[in-house]
């Protein structure tokens, strides 16, 4: 005699598995959001914090093009981005849309780092134009 699962138990198992995935994704989205908001708020007053949140290639690109990070970052990103309106995580990459900025991030061993900031989309379906980005 074989054991039988109650009717509908397959759906329950699927929901439990998906719920576990959603919880992990929500944590990553929150971490990316926190990094983007902290970066945005730090540009004017705590520029060393903002510079520390840049991905290595983005920091290099900024400094190669504009000079030292602290002054260059303030010049390029004049206004804080405001609160997060949406967060999308794609594996190790994320897009955080703030009220007046779009920030792209990547997950590194030491946490989420900004790969591009000061981004605006010129037309639907076209790439973003970013003021701060990797070279």
PyMOL CGO cylinders between C-alpha atoms (Angstrom):
from pymol import cmd
from pymol.cgo import CYLINDER

trace = [
    CYLINDER, 0.00, 0.00, 0.00, 1.44, 3.38, -0.95, 0.3, 1, 1, 1, 1, 1, 1,
    CYLINDER, 1.44, 3.38, -0.95, 1.08, 6.59, 1.01, 0.3, 1, 1, 1, 1, 1, 1,
    CYLINDER, 1.08, 6.59, 1.01, -0.94, 9.30, -0.68, 0.3, 1, 1, 1, 1, 1, 1,
    CYLINDER, -0.94, 9.30, -0.68, -0.56, 13.05, -0.24, 0.3, 1, 1, 1, 1, 1, 1,
    CYLINDER, -0.56, 13.05, -0.24, -3.77, 14.92, 0.50, 0.3, 1, 1, 1, 1, 1, 1,
    CYLINDER, -3.77, 14.92, 0.50, -5.33, 16.66, -2.49, 0.3, 1, 1, 1, 1, 1, 1,
    CYLINDER, -5.33, 16.66, -2.49, -3.84, 20.13, -3.02, 0.3, 1, 1, 1, 1, 1, 1,
    CYLINDER, -3.84, 20.13, -3.02, -0.66, 19.41, -1.05, 0.3, 1, 1, 1, 1, 1, 1,
    CYLINDER, -0.66, 19.41, -1.05, 1.46, 19.96, -4.17, 0.3, 1, 1, 1, 1, 1, 1,
    CYLINDER, 1.46, 19.96, -4.17, 0.21, 23.52, -4.35, 0.3, 1, 1, 1, 1, 1, 1,
    CYLINDER, 0.21, 23.52, -4.35, 0.98, 24.02, -0.66, 0.3, 1, 1, 1, 1, 1, 1,
    CYLINDER, 0.98, 24.02, -0.66, 4.54, 22.75, -1.11, 0.3, 1, 1, 1, 1, 1, 1,
    CYLINDER, 4.54, 22.75, -1.11, 5.04, 25.04, -4.13, 0.3, 1, 1, 1, 1, 1, 1,
    CYLINDER, 5.04, 25.04, -4.13, 3.77, 28.06, -2.19, 0.3, 1, 1, 1, 1, 1, 1,
    CYLINDER, 3.77, 28.06, -2.19, 6.08, 27.29, 0.73, 0.3, 1, 1, 1, 1, 1, 1,
    CYLINDER, 6.08, 27.29, 0.73, 9.07, 27.00, -1.59, 0.3, 1, 1, 1, 1, 1, 1,
    CYLINDER, 9.07, 27.00, -1.59, 8.20, 30.23, -3.39, 0.3, 1, 1, 1, 1, 1, 1,
    CYLINDER, 8.20, 30.23, -3.39, 7.63, 32.00, -0.09, 0.3, 1, 1, 1, 1, 1, 1,
    CYLINDER, 7.63, 32.00, -0.09, 11.15, 31.09, 1.00, 0.3, 1, 1, 1, 1, 1, 1,
    CYLINDER, 11.15, 31.09, 1.00, 12.57, 32.52, -2.21, 0.3, 1, 1, 1, 1, 1, 1,
    CYLINDER, 12.57, 32.52, -2.21, 10.53, 35.70, -1.89, 0.3, 1, 1, 1, 1, 1, 1,
    CYLINDER, 10.53, 35.70, -1.89, 11.80, 36.28, 1.63, 0.3, 1, 1, 1, 1, 1, 1,
    CYLINDER, 11.80, 36.28, 1.63, 15.40, 36.08, 0.49, 0.3, 1, 1, 1, 1, 1, 1,
    CYLINDER, 15.40, 36.08, 0.49, 14.72, 38.36, -2.48, 0.3, 1, 1, 1, 1, 1, 1,
    CYLINDER, 14.72, 38.36, -2.48, 12.98, 40.89, -0.26, 0.3, 1, 1, 1, 1, 1, 1,
    CYLINDER, 12.98, 40.89, -0.26, 16.04, 41.02, 2.01, 0.3, 1, 1, 1, 1, 1, 1,
    CYLINDER, 16.04, 41.02, 2.01, 18.34, 41.64, -0.94, 0.3, 1, 1, 1, 1, 1, 1,
    CYLINDER, 18.34, 41.64, -0.94, 16.01, 44.32, -2.29, 0.3, 1, 1, 1, 1, 1, 1,
    CYLINDER, 16.01, 44.32, -2.29, 16.00, 46.06, 1.11, 0.3, 1, 1, 1, 1, 1, 1,
    CYLINDER, 16.00, 46.06, 1.11, 19.80, 45.89, 1.31, 0.3, 1, 1, 1, 1, 1, 1,
    CYLINDER, 19.80, 45.89, 1.31, 20.14, 47.37, -2.19, 0.3, 1, 1, 1, 1, 1, 1,
    CYLINDER, 20.14, 47.37, -2.19, 17.60, 50.07, -1.33, 0.3, 1, 1, 1, 1, 1, 1,
    CYLINDER, 17.60, 50.07, -1.33, 19.45, 50.95, 1.88, 0.3, 1, 1, 1, 1, 1, 1,
    CYLINDER, 19.45, 50.95, 1.88, 22.77, 51.26, 0.02, 0.3, 1, 1, 1, 1, 1, 1,
    CYLINDER, 22.77, 51.26, 0.02, 21.24, 53.49, -2.68, 0.3, 1, 1, 1, 1, 1, 1,
    CYLINDER, 21.24, 53.49, -2.68, 19.49, 55.76, -0.17, 0.3, 1, 1, 1, 1, 1, 1,
    CYLINDER, 19.49, 55.76, -0.17, 22.62, 56.00, 2.01, 0.3, 1, 1, 1, 1, 1, 1,
    CYLINDER, 22.62, 56.00, 2.01, 24.70, 56.84, -1.06, 0.3, 1, 1, 1, 1, 1, 1,
    CYLINDER, 24.70, 56.84, -1.06, 22.25, 59.53, -2.17, 0.3, 1, 1, 1, 1, 1, 1,
    CYLINDER, 22.25, 59.53, -2.17, 22.04, 61.13, 1.28, 0.3, 1, 1, 1, 1, 1, 1,
    CYLINDER, 22.04, 61.13, 1.28, 25.82, 61.06, 1.71, 0.3, 1, 1, 1, 1, 1, 1,
    CYLINDER, 25.82, 61.06, 1.71, 26.74, 62.87, -1.53, 0.3, 1, 1, 1, 1, 1, 1,
    CYLINDER, 26.74, 62.87, -1.53, 26.45, 66.37, -0.05, 0.3, 1, 1, 1, 1, 1, 1,
    CYLINDER, 26.45, 66.37, -0.05, 27.46, 65.99, 3.59, 0.3, 1, 1, 1, 1, 1, 1,
    CYLINDER, 27.46, 65.99, 3.59, 29.40, 62.73, 4.04, 0.3, 1, 1, 1, 1, 1, 1,
    CYLINDER, 29.40, 62.73, 4.04, 31.09, 62.47, 0.67, 0.3, 1, 1, 1, 1, 1, 1,
    CYLINDER, 31.09, 62.47, 0.67, 33.68, 59.98, 1.96, 0.3, 1, 1, 1, 1, 1, 1,
    CYLINDER, 33.68, 59.98, 1.96, 30.81, 57.60, 2.80, 0.3, 1, 1, 1, 1, 1, 1,
    CYLINDER, 30.81, 57.60, 2.80, 29.32, 58.06, -0.68, 0.3, 1, 1, 1, 1, 1, 1,
    CYLINDER, 29.32, 58.06, -0.68, 32.71, 57.47, -2.31, 0.3, 1, 1, 1, 1, 1, 1,
    CYLINDER, 32.71, 57.47, -2.31, 33.10, 54.31, -0.22, 0.3, 1, 1, 1, 1, 1, 1,
    CYLINDER, 33.10, 54.31, -0.22, 29.79, 53.02, -1.61, 0.3, 1, 1, 1, 1, 1, 1,
    CYLINDER, 29.79, 53.02, -1.61, 30.98, 53.26, -5.22, 0.3, 1, 1, 1, 1, 1, 1,
    CYLINDER, 30.98, 53.26, -5.22, 31.97, 50.05, -7.00, 0.3, 1, 1, 1, 1, 1, 1,
    CYLINDER, 31.97, 50.05, -7.00, 35.74, 49.95, -7.70, 0.3, 1, 1, 1, 1, 1, 1,
    CYLINDER, 35.74, 49.95, -7.70, 35.40, 50.50, -11.48, 0.3, 1, 1, 1, 1, 1, 1,
    CYLINDER, 35.40, 50.50, -11.48, 32.91, 53.32, -10.95, 0.3, 1, 1, 1, 1, 1, 1,
    CYLINDER, 32.91, 53.32, -10.95, 35.24, 55.06, -8.50, 0.3, 1, 1, 1, 1, 1, 1,
    CYLINDER, 35.24, 55.06, -8.50, 38.11, 54.68, -10.97, 0.3, 1, 1, 1, 1, 1, 1,
    CYLINDER, 38.11, 54.68, -10.97, 35.98, 55.99, -13.85, 0.3, 1, 1, 1, 1, 1, 1,
    CYLINDER, 35.98, 55.99, -13.85, 34.92, 59.05, -11.85, 0.3, 1, 1, 1, 1, 1, 1,
    CYLINDER, 34.92, 59.05, -11.85, 38.42, 59.86, -10.65, 0.3, 1, 1, 1, 1, 1, 1,
    CYLINDER, 38.42, 59.86, -10.65, 39.99, 59.29, -14.08, 0.3, 1, 1, 1, 1, 1, 1,
    CYLINDER, 39.99, 59.29, -14.08, 37.49, 61.65, -15.71, 0.3, 1, 1, 1, 1, 1, 1,
    CYLINDER, 37.49, 61.65, -15.71, 36.94, 64.28, -13.00, 0.3, 1, 1, 1, 1, 1, 1,
    CYLINDER, 36.94, 64.28, -13.00, 39.65, 64.05, -10.31, 0.3, 1, 1, 1, 1, 1, 1,
    CYLINDER, 39.65, 64.05, -10.31, 39.30, 63.21, -6.61, 0.3, 1, 1, 1, 1, 1, 1,
    CYLINDER, 39.30, 63.21, -6.61, 36.02, 61.49, -5.73, 0.3, 1, 1, 1, 1, 1, 1,
    CYLINDER, 36.02, 61.49, -5.73, 34.77, 63.85, -3.02, 0.3, 1, 1, 1, 1, 1, 1,
    CYLINDER, 34.77, 63.85, -3.02, 34.71, 67.01, -5.12, 0.3, 1, 1, 1, 1, 1, 1,
    CYLINDER, 34.71, 67.01, -5.12, 33.78, 65.27, -8.36, 0.3, 1, 1, 1, 1, 1, 1,
    CYLINDER, 33.78, 65.27, -8.36, 30.84, 63.43, -6.84, 0.3, 1, 1, 1, 1, 1, 1,
    CYLINDER, 30.84, 63.43, -6.84, 29.37, 66.63, -5.39, 0.3, 1, 1, 1, 1, 1, 1,
    CYLINDER, 29.37, 66.63, -5.39, 29.77, 68.38, -8.75, 0.3, 1, 1, 1, 1, 1, 1,
    CYLINDER, 29.77, 68.38, -8.75, 28.15, 65.59, -10.74, 0.3, 1, 1, 1, 1, 1, 1,
    CYLINDER, 28.15, 65.59, -10.74, 25.27, 64.80, -8.36, 0.3, 1, 1, 1, 1, 1, 1,
    CYLINDER, 25.27, 64.80, -8.36, 23.95, 68.13, -7.16, 0.3, 1, 1, 1, 1, 1, 1,
    CYLINDER, 23.95, 68.13, -7.16, 20.69, 66.98, -5.57, 0.3, 1, 1, 1, 1, 1, 1,
    CYLINDER, 20.69, 66.98, -5.57, 19.86, 64.11, -3.27, 0.3, 1, 1, 1, 1, 1, 1,
    CYLINDER, 19.86, 64.11, -3.27, 17.71, 61.44, -4.88, 0.3, 1, 1, 1, 1, 1, 1,
    CYLINDER, 17.71, 61.44, -4.88, 15.06, 61.27, -2.16, 0.3, 1, 1, 1, 1, 1, 1,
    CYLINDER, 15.06, 61.27, -2.16, 13.22, 58.18, -0.91, 0.3, 1, 1, 1, 1, 1, 1,
    CYLINDER, 13.22, 58.18, -0.91, 13.13, 54.94, -2.87, 0.3, 1, 1, 1, 1, 1, 1,
    CYLINDER, 13.13, 54.94, -2.87, 10.14, 54.51, -5.16, 0.3, 1, 1, 1, 1, 1, 1,
    CYLINDER, 10.14, 54.51, -5.16, 11.01, 51.08, -6.53, 0.3, 1, 1, 1, 1, 1, 1,
    CYLINDER, 11.01, 51.08, -6.53, 13.69, 48.41, -6.25, 0.3, 1, 1, 1, 1, 1, 1,
    CYLINDER, 13.69, 48.41, -6.25, 14.41, 45.63, -8.72, 0.3, 1, 1, 1, 1, 1, 1,
    CYLINDER, 14.41, 45.63, -8.72, 16.99, 42.92, -8.00, 0.3, 1, 1, 1, 1, 1, 1,
    CYLINDER, 16.99, 42.92, -8.00, 18.34, 40.72, -10.79, 0.3, 1, 1, 1, 1, 1, 1,
    CYLINDER, 18.34, 40.72, -10.79, 20.73, 38.23, -9.19, 0.3, 1, 1, 1, 1, 1, 1,
    CYLINDER, 20.73, 38.23, -9.19, 23.78, 40.29, -8.21, 0.3, 1, 1, 1, 1, 1, 1,
    CYLINDER, 23.78, 40.29, -8.21, 22.54, 43.51, -9.82, 0.3, 1, 1, 1, 1, 1, 1,
    CYLINDER, 22.54, 43.51, -9.82, 19.87, 45.99, -8.76, 0.3, 1, 1, 1, 1, 1, 1,
    CYLINDER, 19.87, 45.99, -8.76, 18.13, 49.15, -9.94, 0.3, 1, 1, 1, 1, 1, 1,
    CYLINDER, 18.13, 49.15, -9.94, 16.82, 51.54, -7.30, 0.3, 1, 1, 1, 1, 1, 1,
    CYLINDER, 16.82, 51.54, -7.30, 14.60, 54.35, -8.50, 0.3, 1, 1, 1, 1, 1, 1,
    CYLINDER, 14.60, 54.35, -8.50, 14.57, 57.29, -6.11, 0.3, 1, 1, 1, 1, 1, 1,
    CYLINDER, 14.57, 57.29, -6.11, 12.23, 60.25, -6.47, 0.3, 1, 1, 1, 1, 1, 1,
    CYLINDER, 12.23, 60.25, -6.47, 14.81, 62.23, -8.50, 0.3, 1, 1, 1, 1, 1, 1,
    CYLINDER, 14.81, 62.23, -8.50, 17.50, 59.68, -9.45, 0.3, 1, 1, 1, 1, 1, 1,
    CYLINDER, 17.50, 59.68, -9.45, 17.99, 56.15, -10.67, 0.3, 1, 1, 1, 1, 1, 1,
    CYLINDER, 17.99, 56.15, -10.67, 20.92, 54.23, -9.16, 0.3, 1, 1, 1, 1, 1, 1,
    CYLINDER, 20.92, 54.23, -9.16, 22.37, 50.96, -10.44, 0.3, 1, 1, 1, 1, 1, 1,
    CYLINDER, 22.37, 50.96, -10.44, 24.11, 48.66, -7.95, 0.3, 1, 1, 1, 1, 1, 1,
    CYLINDER, 24.11, 48.66, -7.95, 26.02, 45.37, -7.88, 0.3, 1, 1, 1, 1, 1, 1,
    CYLINDER, 26.02, 45.37, -7.88, 26.49, 43.02, -4.96, 0.3, 1, 1, 1, 1, 1, 1,
    CYLINDER, 26.49, 43.02, -4.96, 30.12, 42.63, -3.89, 0.3, 1, 1, 1, 1, 1, 1,
    CYLINDER, 30.12, 42.63, -3.89, 31.57, 40.54, -1.02, 0.3, 1, 1, 1, 1, 1, 1,
    CYLINDER, 31.57, 40.54, -1.02, 31.36, 43.65, 1.20, 0.3, 1, 1, 1, 1, 1, 1,
    CYLINDER, 31.36, 43.65, 1.20, 27.78, 44.49, 0.22, 0.3, 1, 1, 1, 1, 1, 1,
    CYLINDER, 27.78, 44.49, 0.22, 25.93, 46.48, -2.42, 0.3, 1, 1, 1, 1, 1, 1,
    CYLINDER, 25.93, 46.48, -2.42, 28.00, 49.08, -4.29, 0.3, 1, 1, 1, 1, 1, 1,
    CYLINDER, 28.00, 49.08, -4.29, 26.87, 51.78, -6.73, 0.3, 1, 1, 1, 1, 1, 1,
    CYLINDER, 26.87, 51.78, -6.73, 27.88, 51.08, -10.33, 0.3, 1, 1, 1, 1, 1, 1,
    CYLINDER, 27.88, 51.08, -10.33, 26.08, 54.10, -11.82, 0.3, 1, 1, 1, 1, 1, 1,
    CYLINDER, 26.08, 54.10, -11.82, 24.22, 57.12, -10.42, 0.3, 1, 1, 1, 1, 1, 1,
    CYLINDER, 24.22, 57.12, -10.42, 22.60, 60.29, -11.62, 0.3, 1, 1, 1, 1, 1, 1,
    CYLINDER, 22.60, 60.29, -11.62, 20.87, 58.21, -14.27, 0.3, 1, 1, 1, 1, 1, 1,
    CYLINDER, 20.87, 58.21, -14.27, 17.95, 59.35, -16.39, 0.3, 1, 1, 1, 1, 1, 1,
    CYLINDER, 17.95, 59.35, -16.39, 16.18, 57.60, -19.24, 0.3, 1, 1, 1, 1, 1, 1,
    CYLINDER, 16.18, 57.60, -19.24, 15.91, 59.86, -22.26, 0.3, 1, 1, 1, 1, 1, 1,
    CYLINDER, 15.91, 59.86, -22.26, 13.27, 57.77, -24.08, 0.3, 1, 1, 1, 1, 1, 1,
    CYLINDER, 13.27, 57.77, -24.08, 11.33, 54.62, -23.27, 0.3, 1, 1, 1, 1, 1, 1,
    CYLINDER, 11.33, 54.62, -23.27, 13.22, 51.55, -24.42, 0.3, 1, 1, 1, 1, 1, 1,
    CYLINDER, 13.22, 51.55, -24.42, 16.52, 53.42, -24.61, 0.3, 1, 1, 1, 1, 1, 1,
    CYLINDER, 16.52, 53.42, -24.61, 19.50, 53.07, -22.25, 0.3, 1, 1, 1, 1, 1, 1,
    CYLINDER, 19.50, 53.07, -22.25, 19.93, 55.33, -19.26, 0.3, 1, 1, 1, 1, 1, 1,
    CYLINDER, 19.93, 55.33, -19.26, 22.30, 58.30, -19.39, 0.3, 1, 1, 1, 1, 1, 1,
    CYLINDER, 22.30, 58.30, -19.39, 24.34, 58.31, -16.16, 0.3, 1, 1, 1, 1, 1, 1,
    CYLINDER, 24.34, 58.31, -16.16, 26.50, 61.13, -14.79, 0.3, 1, 1, 1, 1, 1, 1,
    CYLINDER, 26.50, 61.13, -14.79, 28.58, 58.77, -12.60, 0.3, 1, 1, 1, 1, 1, 1,
    CYLINDER, 28.58, 58.77, -12.60, 29.57, 55.41, -14.10, 0.3, 1, 1, 1, 1, 1, 1,
    CYLINDER, 29.57, 55.41, -14.10, 32.48, 53.09, -14.80, 0.3, 1, 1, 1, 1, 1, 1,
    CYLINDER, 32.48, 53.09, -14.80, 34.93, 54.17, -17.48, 0.3, 1, 1, 1, 1, 1, 1,
]
cmd.load_cgo(trace, "trace")
